[in-house]
Amino acid sequence: MKGLLIILIVLLGAIPAPLAWNAWNNAHQCERSLAKEASGKLAQILPELDLVDCSFGRYYKAEWQDLLGG
């Protein structure tokens, strides 16, 4: 029983790790993109014009949706 619990904990930790890594990479690529740079310059004029969302959470959610087929 103890061994099964350990295996379950390891699996629960191992599944999200690659998803988080991909999301982190995608978020950083977005931050360095020309679209984000242009959006940031527009945001200096009017903050509502910053339309590019490079949040980690957005990419992490997308990774989970891809994994679950949704």
C-alpha positions, 0 to 999 in steps of 0.5 A: 500500500505504501509503495502504491502511494509513493508511485501515485505521488511520483506520477502526480509530480511527473506529469505537470513538470514537462507541461510547466516547462513548455509553458515557461518556454512559450511565455518567455518566447512570447515576451521576446517577440516583436508582437509583444514589443510593439504591444508594449510600445502602444501600452506606453501611449495607452495601457489598454492597447497592450493586447499581447498576453504572455502569461505563464498561466495562459500557456500552462492552461493550453498545455493541459488542454492539449494533453487532455485533447480539448 
